[in-house]
Amino acid sequence: MVKLNLPLRPWVPQWLGIVTMFVVMFPIIMLNGTYMGSMLEVSSTLGILSEDITMGYYAAAAGMAVAYPIIPKIRAIATPKTMLLTDLILQIFLSYICAQVGNMDITIICSFFIGFLKAFIMLEFIIQVRPFFSPKNVRSEFYAYFYPIVFSGGQISMALTAQLAYYYQWQYMYYFTILLMLIAIIFILLFFRYAKRPMRIPYKEIDGRSMFIIAAALLFSIYIFTYGKTLDWFSSPKIRIYTIAIPILIYLFVHRQRTQEKPYVSLKPLYHHKSIIGYTFMVLVMFFSASSSLITNYLNSIIRVDSVHVNSLSLMLIPGFIVGAIICFWWFRWQRWRFRYLISGGMFCYVIYLVILYFGITPYSTYEMLYFPVFLRGLGMMTLFIAFGVYVVEDLDPKLMLSNAFFLISLRSVLAPAISASFFSNLLYYLQIKGMNTLSEHMTLTNPLASSRYAQAINSALAQGHGYDEASQLAANNFYSTLQQQSLLLGIKTVIGYLLIAALVIAVVSAFIPFHKTLKVAVVKTGDDMV
């Protein structure tokens, strides 16, 4: 077994130290301030908007992005045991607040700090167990192990949250993660050694002003795209104010990084062409992955599937993650084919996924029909994330790695999902209204089919004992419900059709983009920036 530098007590075997790190990591990869899997139950219980849950979910990702650049400074003044225990105790406290407080503003703030603290444990886990996954510290090999674990944790969290919320209460997911974190604390106390280190908090080295500015810019951006449709976009004073504030905040942030002797993050990765290409493709991957919201709409409104099964479908991503990781592991190790074919192959997974959805989604389709396309989405997503995770750092100065991690998380995990979800939600709403108007033009009594169904609905209502006026209203409501379903299905298929064309174009073009001039790709070592 590879020797790890774990801070263990003398009598503790190394394998138990590795188990301890996984016990710590398990609740963290499932932890969040708000859980998408319990959205329906929380909304109905507290009388809040589903957008509030979404805002909290993305706020946690923003917290992770903001935390990454300062983690090395904190690690320098705190032992792993101190940092992990402090972090876990604070996470328990914040999770308990989220479970007990019904005020979503407080929950969103707690979500941000949960994400902020989550980044410290994630990076500590990476640093401690990296040699276990890749003894030679090869980045592609480590990603092939680490990415499936992290992304699978998110999918398990959604499915488990839906189960606990459906059969018990939505707070039970918080209590479950609190229990797991308490177990993790016990493991750390038992097996990690005690060590002293001078506790000098480097206030002067932490650029709090930059952190505040970029955190505000990210949260304002999330707010605009999350609440835009609900608040009618620029009819809302908040959205107007935030829209004006964001460019000002970005300008202040960029100016401060350029003028500071030791900036919070370096802007140099943004001048590196490989970084820009990698960021762009990762945003595109998240854009296509966000099409999962179309499947959710289809399951909820067309074939009437309960929330447990809707969220359990995400578990089919996990086999795709594993297969994608295996492909990337051996692709980078063998170095027999060009990098662009790997990218093109990943995009063609999305093409096949969208083809199956386009031709397979009907009012009479089955839930099981979606297993294979969701698997393909997981396969394409994992392949492209690992590939571009390696690509963006190939020629990057090691001193810029943490800055690259900041930009990568901000774009991939914060802005891209929020913007994509908003785009699909608004486009689908527009297409549904347009479809309703088109279909309703033909739903008159002069249409033999419509007239026959209307008469059948009235007769059915009359047979159930309703009066004629009430039966007529029920028949009209039945027609309206049918129109809604048909227009929604038409809108979903239209959006999927556009996505299919875009994915096919990108897949074909990717096969000809010279990402590398040579067949072999340089072996990139791991670092403390792993994201």
MOKATA-V435023 format. One record per residue. N is the residue number from 1. PSI is psi in degrees with one decimal (* if undefined). D_LAST is the distance of its C-alpha to the last C-alpha in Angstrom with 1 decimal. Layout:
n=N psi=PSI d_last=D_LAST
n=N psi=PSI d_last=D_LAST
This chain:
n=1 psi=142.3 d_last=25.1
n=2 psi=138.4 d_last=22.7
n=3 psi=122.9 d_last=23.2
n=4 psi=151.9 d_last=20.4
n=5 psi=53.7 d_last=20.7
n=6 psi=141.2 d_last=20.6
n=7 psi=67.9 d_last=22.7
n=8 psi=158.9 d_last=25.2
n=9 psi=154.2 d_last=28.9
n=10 psi=-33.5 d_last=31.2
n=11 psi=-5.2 d_last=32.5
n=12 psi=123.4 d_last=29.2
n=13 psi=156.3 d_last=28.3
n=14 psi=-38.5 d_last=24.9
n=15 psi=-33.2 d_last=24.4
n=16 psi=-30.9 d_last=25.0
n=17 psi=-40.2 d_last=22.3
n=18 psi=-42.1 d_last=19.8
n=19 psi=-41.7 d_last=21.3
n=20 psi=-43.1 d_last=21.0
n=21 psi=-36.6 d_last=17.2
n=22 psi=-34.2 d_last=17.0
n=23 psi=-36.2 d_last=19.6
n=24 psi=-41.3 d_last=17.5
n=25 psi=-33.1 d_last=14.4
n=26 psi=-50.9 d_last=16.5
n=27 psi=-28.1 d_last=17.7
n=28 psi=-38.8 d_last=14.4
n=29 psi=-17.8 d_last=12.7
n=30 psi=-11.8 d_last=16.0
n=31 psi=140.5 d_last=16.6
n=32 psi=165.8 d_last=17.1
n=33 psi=-39.7 d_last=19.8
n=34 psi=152.4 d_last=21.4
n=35 psi=123.2 d_last=21.4
n=36 psi=-28.0 d_last=22.1
n=37 psi=-22.5 d_last=24.0
n=38 psi=19.3 d_last=26.7
n=39 psi=-46.2 d_last=27.1
n=40 psi=-45.1 d_last=30.6
n=41 psi=-41.9 d_last=31.8
n=42 psi=-43.1 d_last=30.5
n=43 psi=-43.5 d_last=31.9
n=44 psi=-32.7 d_last=35.3
n=45 psi=-46.3 d_last=35.5
n=46 psi=-9.3 d_last=34.6
n=47 psi=38.9 d_last=35.9
n=48 psi=170.3 d_last=32.8
n=49 psi=148.3 d_last=31.2
n=50 psi=-25.8 d_last=28.4
n=51 psi=-28.7 d_last=26.7
n=52 psi=-39.7 d_last=26.4
n=53 psi=-44.1 d_last=24.3
n=54 psi=-41.3 d_last=22.1
n=55 psi=-44.3 d_last=21.9
n=56 psi=-38.6 d_last=20.8
n=57 psi=-45.9 d_last=18.1
n=58 psi=-28.7 d_last=16.5
n=59 psi=-35.6 d_last=17.3
n=60 psi=-40.7 d_last=14.9
n=61 psi=-38.0 d_last=12.0
n=62 psi=-39.2 d_last=13.6
n=63 psi=-40.2 d_last=13.8
n=64 psi=-43.5 d_last=10.1
n=65 psi=-43.3 d_last=9.8
n=66 psi=-32.4 d_last=13.0
n=67 psi=-32.6 d_last=12.1
n=68 psi=-46.6 d_last=9.2
n=69 psi=-20.8 d_last=11.9
n=70 psi=-5.3 d_last=14.4
n=71 psi=-44.5 d_last=12.8
n=72 psi=-33.7 d_last=14.1
n=73 psi=-37.5 d_last=17.5
n=74 psi=-38.7 d_last=17.7
n=75 psi=-27.9 d_last=16.8
n=76 psi=-21.9 d_last=19.6
n=77 psi=1.2 d_last=22.2
n=78 psi=140.6 d_last=21.4
n=79 psi=156.9 d_last=21.5
n=80 psi=-39.2 d_last=18.9
n=81 psi=-45.9 d_last=21.7
n=82 psi=-45.1 d_last=22.6
n=83 psi=-43.1 d_last=19.1
n=84 psi=-43.3 d_last=18.4
n=85 psi=-45.1 d_last=21.9
n=86 psi=-44.2 d_last=21.9
n=87 psi=-48.4 d_last=18.7
n=88 psi=-39.3 d_last=20.0
n=89 psi=-43.1 d_last=23.4
n=90 psi=-37.9 d_last=22.3
n=91 psi=-40.1 d_last=20.2
n=92 psi=-44.9 d_last=23.5
n=93 psi=-46.6 d_last=25.5
n=94 psi=-39.0 d_last=23.5
n=95 psi=-38.3 d_last=23.4
n=96 psi=-39.5 d_last=27.2
n=97 psi=-44.9 d_last=27.8
n=98 psi=-34.9 d_last=26.1
n=99 psi=-28.7 d_last=28.3
n=100 psi=-28.8 d_last=31.4
n=101 psi=131.4 d_last=31.3
n=102 psi=-3.3 d_last=32.3
n=103 psi=116.4 d_last=31.6
n=104 psi=-24.3 d_last=28.6
n=105 psi=-42.9 d_last=28.1
n=106 psi=-40.8 d_last=27.6
n=107 psi=-40.1 d_last=25.2
n=108 psi=-41.0 d_last=23.1
n=109 psi=-44.3 d_last=23.0
n=110 psi=-37.4 d_last=22.1
n=111 psi=-42.1 d_last=19.3
n=112 psi=-45.9 d_last=17.8
n=113 psi=-28.3 d_last=18.1
n=114 psi=-45.3 d_last=16.9
n=115 psi=-40.1 d_last=13.5
n=116 psi=-48.5 d_last=13.8
n=117 psi=-31.5 d_last=14.7
n=118 psi=-36.1 d_last=12.2
n=119 psi=-36.0 d_last=9.3
n=120 psi=-44.9 d_last=11.6
n=121 psi=-38.1 d_last=12.1
n=122 psi=-48.0 d_last=8.6
n=123 psi=-35.4 d_last=8.0
n=124 psi=-42.2 d_last=11.6
n=125 psi=-45.4 d_last=11.4
n=126 psi=-47.3 d_last=9.0
n=127 psi=-39.6 d_last=11.4
n=128 psi=-38.0 d_last=14.4
n=129 psi=2.5 d_last=14.2
n=130 psi=-46.1 d_last=12.5
n=131 psi=-26.4 d_last=16.1
n=132 psi=-40.7 d_last=17.1
n=133 psi=-38.4 d_last=15.0
n=134 psi=93.6 d_last=15.5
n=135 psi=-29.5 d_last=18.5
n=136 psi=8.4 d_last=18.4
n=137 psi=46.0 d_last=14.8
n=138 psi=124.8 d_last=14.3
n=139 psi=-45.3 d_last=10.8
n=140 psi=-37.4 d_last=12.2
n=141 psi=-42.7 d_last=13.7
n=142 psi=-44.0 d_last=10.9
n=143 psi=-35.8 d_last=8.8
n=144 psi=-24.4 d_last=12.3
n=145 psi=-44.9 d_last=12.5
n=146 psi=-44.8 d_last=9.3
n=147 psi=-46.7 d_last=8.6
n=148 psi=-36.4 d_last=12.3
n=149 psi=-48.7 d_last=12.4
n=150 psi=-49.2 d_last=9.9
n=151 psi=-34.4 d_last=11.4
n=152 psi=-35.7 d_last=14.8
n=153 psi=-39.2 d_last=14.7
n=154 psi=-39.2 d_last=14.7
n=155 psi=-39.3 d_last=17.6
n=156 psi=-39.3 d_last=19.5
n=157 psi=-44.0 d_last=19.2
n=158 psi=-46.6 d_last=20.9
n=159 psi=-42.4 d_last=23.6
n=160 psi=-40.2 d_last=24.3
n=161 psi=-44.8 d_last=24.5
n=162 psi=-40.7 d_last=27.0
n=163 psi=-49.1 d_last=29.1
n=164 psi=-38.9 d_last=29.4
n=165 psi=-36.8 d_last=30.2
n=166 psi=-43.9 d_last=32.7
n=167 psi=-22.4 d_last=34.5
n=168 psi=-107.4 d_last=34.3
n=169 psi=159.2 d_last=32.8
n=170 psi=-23.6 d_last=29.6
n=171 psi=-18.1 d_last=29.2
n=172 psi=-26.0 d_last=28.9
n=173 psi=-39.2 d_last=25.2
n=174 psi=-44.3 d_last=24.7
n=175 psi=-35.3 d_last=27.3
n=176 psi=-46.1 d_last=25.7
n=177 psi=-34.6 d_last=22.3
n=178 psi=-43.2 d_last=24.4
n=179 psi=-44.9 d_last=26.2
n=180 psi=-38.6 d_last=23.2
n=181 psi=-33.8 d_last=21.9
n=182 psi=-40.1 d_last=25.5
n=183 psi=-41.2 d_last=25.5
n=184 psi=-40.9 d_last=22.3
n=185 psi=-41.6 d_last=24.0
n=186 psi=-43.9 d_last=27.0
n=187 psi=-43.7 d_last=25.1
n=188 psi=-45.0 d_last=23.7
n=189 psi=-36.0 d_last=27.2
n=190 psi=-40.5 d_last=28.9
n=191 psi=-18.6 d_last=26.8
n=192 psi=139.6 d_last=24.9
n=193 psi=155.2 d_last=27.3
n=194 psi=134.8 d_last=28.5
n=195 psi=145.4 d_last=28.0
n=196 psi=143.6 d_last=28.9
n=197 psi=136.6 d_last=27.1
n=198 psi=119.8 d_last=28.6
n=199 psi=84.7 d_last=27.1
n=200 psi=100.2 d_last=27.2
n=201 psi=121.1 d_last=24.9
n=202 psi=73.4 d_last=24.1
n=203 psi=-42.7 d_last=25.2
n=204 psi=-24.5 d_last=26.1
n=205 psi=-13.4 d_last=22.7
n=206 psi=115.3 d_last=20.9
n=207 psi=82.8 d_last=21.6
n=208 psi=-33.1 d_last=22.3
n=209 psi=-42.8 d_last=23.9
n=210 psi=-40.2 d_last=21.0
n=211 psi=-43.5 d_last=18.8
n=212 psi=-42.7 d_last=21.7
n=213 psi=-49.1 d_last=22.3
n=214 psi=-32.1 d_last=18.8
n=215 psi=-43.4 d_last=18.5
n=216 psi=-41.5 d_last=22.0
n=217 psi=-43.3 d_last=21.3
n=218 psi=-45.1 d_last=18.3
n=219 psi=-38.0 d_last=20.4
n=220 psi=-40.7 d_last=23.5
n=221 psi=-44.8 d_last=21.9
n=222 psi=-43.1 d_last=20.8
n=223 psi=-45.5 d_last=24.3
n=224 psi=-48.6 d_last=26.1
n=225 psi=-27.6 d_last=24.5
n=226 psi=-43.4 d_last=24.6
n=227 psi=0.7 d_last=28.2
n=228 psi=-52.1 d_last=29.6
n=229 psi=-40.6 d_last=31.6
n=230 psi=-40.6 d_last=32.8
n=231 psi=8.6 d_last=34.0
n=232 psi=43.0 d_last=35.4
n=233 psi=-116.6 d_last=33.1
n=234 psi=5.5 d_last=35.1
n=235 psi=-17.9 d_last=37.8
n=236 psi=126.7 d_last=35.7
n=237 psi=-37.8 d_last=36.2
n=238 psi=-46.3 d_last=32.7
n=239 psi=-37.4 d_last=31.1
n=240 psi=-43.7 d_last=33.4
n=241 psi=-44.8 d_last=32.6
n=242 psi=-36.4 d_last=28.8
n=243 psi=-37.9 d_last=29.1
n=244 psi=-36.8 d_last=31.1
n=245 psi=-34.4 d_last=28.9
n=246 psi=-52.0 d_last=25.5
n=247 psi=-35.5 d_last=26.7
n=248 psi=-43.4 d_last=28.3
n=249 psi=-41.3 d_last=25.2
n=250 psi=-41.9 d_last=23.1
n=251 psi=-46.5 d_last=26.0
n=252 psi=-39.2 d_last=26.1
n=253 psi=-48.7 d_last=22.4
n=254 psi=-44.2 d_last=22.7
n=255 psi=-41.0 d_last=26.0
n=256 psi=-39.0 d_last=24.8
n=257 psi=-31.5 d_last=22.0
n=258 psi=-28.5 d_last=24.6
n=259 psi=-17.6 d_last=27.2
n=260 psi=141.7 d_last=25.4
n=261 psi=-41.7 d_last=25.8
n=262 psi=88.3 d_last=22.4
n=263 psi=155.9 d_last=20.4
n=264 psi=-47.6 d_last=17.7
n=265 psi=147.8 d_last=15.6
n=266 psi=141.4 d_last=17.0
n=267 psi=-0.4 d_last=18.0
n=268 psi=-34.0 d_last=18.3
n=269 psi=-25.5 d_last=15.3
n=270 psi=-13.6 d_last=17.3
n=271 psi=0.9 d_last=20.2
n=272 psi=121.8 d_last=18.5
n=273 psi=-34.9 d_last=19.7
n=274 psi=-36.0 d_last=17.0
n=275 psi=-44.8 d_last=14.3
n=276 psi=-43.4 d_last=16.7
n=277 psi=-44.5 d_last=17.3
n=278 psi=-45.2 d_last=13.7
n=279 psi=-43.1 d_last=13.2
n=280 psi=-46.2 d_last=16.6
n=281 psi=-36.3 d_last=16.1
n=282 psi=-36.1 d_last=12.9
n=283 psi=-41.3 d_last=15.1
n=284 psi=-40.8 d_last=17.9
n=285 psi=-44.8 d_last=16.1
n=286 psi=-32.7 d_last=15.4
n=287 psi=-47.0 d_last=19.0
n=288 psi=-34.5 d_last=20.4
n=289 psi=-29.8 d_last=18.5
n=290 psi=-8.4 d_last=19.9
n=291 psi=-7.6 d_last=23.3
n=292 psi=-25.3 d_last=23.0
n=293 psi=-28.5 d_last=24.8
n=294 psi=-40.7 d_last=27.7
n=295 psi=-39.9 d_last=27.9
n=296 psi=-44.2 d_last=27.8
n=297 psi=-41.0 d_last=30.7
n=298 psi=-45.8 d_last=32.5
n=299 psi=-40.9 d_last=32.3
n=300 psi=-42.8 d_last=33.3
n=301 psi=-24.3 d_last=36.1
n=302 psi=-54.5 d_last=37.5
n=303 psi=5.6 d_last=37.5
n=304 psi=59.6 d_last=37.2
n=305 psi=142.0 d_last=34.6
n=306 psi=165.4 d_last=33.8
n=307 psi=-30.7 d_last=30.4
n=308 psi=-47.7 d_last=29.9
n=309 psi=-33.6 d_last=30.1
n=310 psi=-47.3 d_last=28.2
n=311 psi=-26.5 d_last=25.1
n=312 psi=-23.0 d_last=25.8
n=313 psi=-28.8 d_last=25.5
n=314 psi=-18.8 d_last=21.7
n=315 psi=-22.1 d_last=21.9
n=316 psi=-11.0 d_last=23.1
n=317 psi=-29.8 d_last=19.6
n=318 psi=-46.9 d_last=18.6
n=319 psi=-35.8 d_last=21.0
n=320 psi=-41.5 d_last=19.7
n=321 psi=-43.9 d_last=16.1
n=322 psi=-45.9 d_last=17.7
n=323 psi=-42.7 d_last=19.9
n=324 psi=-40.0 d_last=17.3
n=325 psi=-41.4 d_last=15.2
n=326 psi=-44.2 d_last=18.6
n=327 psi=-46.3 d_last=19.6
n=328 psi=-38.6 d_last=16.6
n=329 psi=-50.9 d_last=17.0
n=330 psi=-28.1 d_last=20.6
n=331 psi=-47.5 d_last=20.4
n=332 psi=-24.7 d_last=18.5
n=333 psi=-42.3 d_last=20.7
n=334 psi=-38.1 d_last=24.0
n=335 psi=46.8 d_last=23.5
n=336 psi=-18.0 d_last=26.6
n=337 psi=158.4 d_last=25.8
n=338 psi=148.9 d_last=24.5
n=339 psi=-36.4 d_last=20.9
n=340 psi=-26.1 d_last=22.4
n=341 psi=-31.7 d_last=23.9
n=342 psi=-43.1 d_last=20.6
n=343 psi=-45.6 d_last=19.5
n=344 psi=-40.0 d_last=23.0
n=345 psi=-41.2 d_last=23.0
n=346 psi=-40.5 d_last=19.9
n=347 psi=-34.2 d_last=21.7
n=348 psi=-24.0 d_last=24.9
n=349 psi=-40.7 d_last=23.4
n=350 psi=-36.5 d_last=23.2
n=351 psi=-49.7 d_last=26.7
n=352 psi=-40.4 d_last=28.1
n=353 psi=-45.7 d_last=26.4
n=354 psi=-34.1 d_last=28.0
n=355 psi=-45.8 d_last=31.3
n=356 psi=-41.6 d_last=31.7
n=357 psi=-43.8 d_last=31.0
n=358 psi=-44.1 d_last=33.4
n=359 psi=-14.7 d_last=36.2
n=360 psi=-21.9 d_last=35.5
n=361 psi=114.3 d_last=35.2
n=362 psi=167.8 d_last=38.7
n=363 psi=-16.6 d_last=40.4
n=364 psi=8.7 d_last=41.4
n=365 psi=165.0 d_last=38.1
n=366 psi=158.5 d_last=36.8
n=367 psi=-39.6 d_last=33.6
n=368 psi=-21.3 d_last=33.1
n=369 psi=-22.1 d_last=33.2
n=370 psi=-8.0 d_last=29.6
n=371 psi=-52.0 d_last=28.2
n=372 psi=-45.5 d_last=27.9
n=373 psi=-36.1 d_last=26.5
n=374 psi=-38.2 d_last=23.7
n=375 psi=-44.0 d_last=23.0
n=376 psi=-37.3 d_last=22.9
n=377 psi=-42.0 d_last=20.5
n=378 psi=-39.2 d_last=18.0
n=379 psi=-48.7 d_last=18.8
n=380 psi=-42.1 d_last=18.3
n=381 psi=-48.2 d_last=15.1
n=382 psi=-41.9 d_last=13.4
n=383 psi=-47.2 d_last=15.1
n=384 psi=-36.3 d_last=14.1
n=385 psi=-44.5 d_last=10.4
n=386 psi=-44.6 d_last=10.3
n=387 psi=-48.3 d_last=13.0
n=388 psi=-21.0 d_last=11.7
n=389 psi=-34.6 d_last=8.2
n=390 psi=-41.2 d_last=10.8
n=391 psi=-42.3 d_last=13.3
n=392 psi=-19.9 d_last=12.0
n=393 psi=7.0 d_last=11.7
n=394 psi=-48.3 d_last=14.9
n=395 psi=21.4 d_last=17.3
n=396 psi=138.9 d_last=15.3
n=397 psi=131.5 d_last=16.6
n=398 psi=-28.1 d_last=14.5
n=399 psi=-17.2 d_last=15.5
n=400 psi=2.8 d_last=13.7
n=401 psi=-43.6 d_last=10.2
n=402 psi=-34.8 d_last=9.3
n=403 psi=-40.4 d_last=11.3
n=404 psi=-40.7 d_last=9.5
n=405 psi=-40.0 d_last=6.2
n=406 psi=-49.3 d_last=8.9
n=407 psi=-36.2 d_last=10.6
n=408 psi=-47.2 d_last=8.0
n=409 psi=-41.9 d_last=7.4
n=410 psi=-42.2 d_last=11.1
n=411 psi=-46.5 d_last=12.3
n=412 psi=-40.7 d_last=10.5
n=413 psi=-12.7 d_last=10.4
n=414 psi=-67.7 d_last=13.3
n=415 psi=-46.0 d_last=15.9
n=416 psi=-48.0 d_last=15.9
n=417 psi=-40.8 d_last=16.5
n=418 psi=-45.7 d_last=19.0
n=419 psi=-41.8 d_last=20.8
n=420 psi=-45.6 d_last=21.0
n=421 psi=-41.3 d_last=22.3
n=422 psi=-41.5 d_last=24.8
n=423 psi=-48.8 d_last=25.9
n=424 psi=-38.6 d_last=26.6
n=425 psi=-46.3 d_last=28.3
n=426 psi=-39.6 d_last=30.6
n=427 psi=-42.6 d_last=31.4
n=428 psi=-39.3 d_last=32.3
n=429 psi=-43.6 d_last=34.4
n=430 psi=-45.7 d_last=36.2
n=431 psi=-33.6 d_last=36.9
n=432 psi=-43.6 d_last=38.1
n=433 psi=-42.4 d_last=40.6
n=434 psi=-42.9 d_last=41.7
n=435 psi=-38.5 d_last=42.2
n=436 psi=-44.3 d_last=44.2
n=437 psi=-40.9 d_last=46.5
n=438 psi=-46.9 d_last=47.1
n=439 psi=-35.5 d_last=47.8
n=440 psi=-22.0 d_last=49.9
n=441 psi=-27.9 d_last=52.3
n=442 psi=-4.2 d_last=53.5
n=443 psi=69.6 d_last=53.6
n=444 psi=166.6 d_last=57.2
n=445 psi=-10.4 d_last=60.3
n=446 psi=-14.6 d_last=61.6
n=447 psi=116.9 d_last=58.8
n=448 psi=-41.9 d_last=60.4
n=449 psi=-46.2 d_last=57.1
n=450 psi=-41.8 d_last=56.0
n=451 psi=-41.1 d_last=59.5
n=452 psi=-43.6 d_last=59.7
n=453 psi=-36.1 d_last=56.4
n=454 psi=-44.9 d_last=57.4
n=455 psi=-39.2 d_last=60.8
n=456 psi=-41.2 d_last=59.2
n=457 psi=-39.5 d_last=56.9
n=458 psi=-46.7 d_last=59.9
n=459 psi=-38.2 d_last=62.0
n=460 psi=-42.3 d_last=59.3
n=461 psi=-39.3 d_last=59.0
n=462 psi=-38.0 d_last=62.8
n=463 psi=-23.7 d_last=63.1
n=464 psi=0.2 d_last=60.8
n=465 psi=6.1 d_last=63.3
n=466 psi=153.1 d_last=61.8
n=467 psi=169.5 d_last=64.2
n=468 psi=-43.2 d_last=64.3
n=469 psi=-43.7 d_last=62.5
n=470 psi=-38.3 d_last=59.8
n=471 psi=-39.6 d_last=59.6
n=472 psi=-41.3 d_last=59.2
n=473 psi=-41.8 d_last=56.4
n=474 psi=-39.2 d_last=54.6
n=475 psi=-41.4 d_last=55.1
n=476 psi=-41.3 d_last=53.7
n=477 psi=-37.8 d_last=50.6
n=478 psi=-42.9 d_last=50.2
n=479 psi=-42.3 d_last=50.4
n=480 psi=-41.4 d_last=47.9
n=481 psi=-40.9 d_last=45.4
n=482 psi=-42.0 d_last=45.9
n=483 psi=-41.4 d_last=45.4
n=484 psi=-46.2 d_last=42.1
n=485 psi=-45.4 d_last=40.8
n=486 psi=-40.4 d_last=42.0
n=487 psi=-36.1 d_last=40.7
n=488 psi=-43.8 d_last=37.2
n=489 psi=-40.5 d_last=37.2
n=490 psi=-41.3 d_last=38.5
n=491 psi=-42.2 d_last=35.7
n=492 psi=-45.5 d_last=33.0
n=493 psi=-33.8 d_last=34.4
n=494 psi=-46.3 d_last=34.8
n=495 psi=-43.6 d_last=31.1
n=496 psi=-36.8 d_last=30.1
n=497 psi=-45.4 d_last=32.6
n=498 psi=-42.7 d_last=31.1
n=499 psi=-38.8 d_last=27.6
n=500 psi=-44.6 d_last=29.1
n=501 psi=-45.1 d_last=30.7
n=502 psi=-43.9 d_last=27.6
n=503 psi=-39.6 d_last=25.5
n=504 psi=-42.6 d_last=28.4
n=505 psi=-46.7 d_last=28.7
n=506 psi=-39.3 d_last=25.0
n=507 psi=-43.1 d_last=25.1
n=508 psi=-45.3 d_last=28.3
n=509 psi=-37.0 d_last=27.4
n=510 psi=-31.2 d_last=24.1
n=511 psi=-13.0 d_last=26.3
n=512 psi=-1.7 d_last=28.0
n=513 psi=124.6 d_last=25.4
n=514 psi=75.9 d_last=25.3
n=515 psi=-38.6 d_last=21.6
n=516 psi=145.3 d_last=22.8
n=517 psi=-17.4 d_last=26.4
n=518 psi=166.1 d_last=26.6
n=519 psi=-44.6 d_last=26.2
n=520 psi=145.7 d_last=23.9
n=521 psi=138.3 d_last=20.3
n=522 psi=139.7 d_last=19.5
n=523 psi=120.6 d_last=17.7
n=524 psi=129.0 d_last=14.5
n=525 psi=157.7 d_last=13.7
n=526 psi=166.2 d_last=10.6
n=527 psi=-174.7 d_last=10.0
n=528 psi=15.3 d_last=9.0
n=529 psi=2.6 d_last=6.3
n=530 psi=129.6 d_last=3.8
n=531 psi=* d_last=0.0
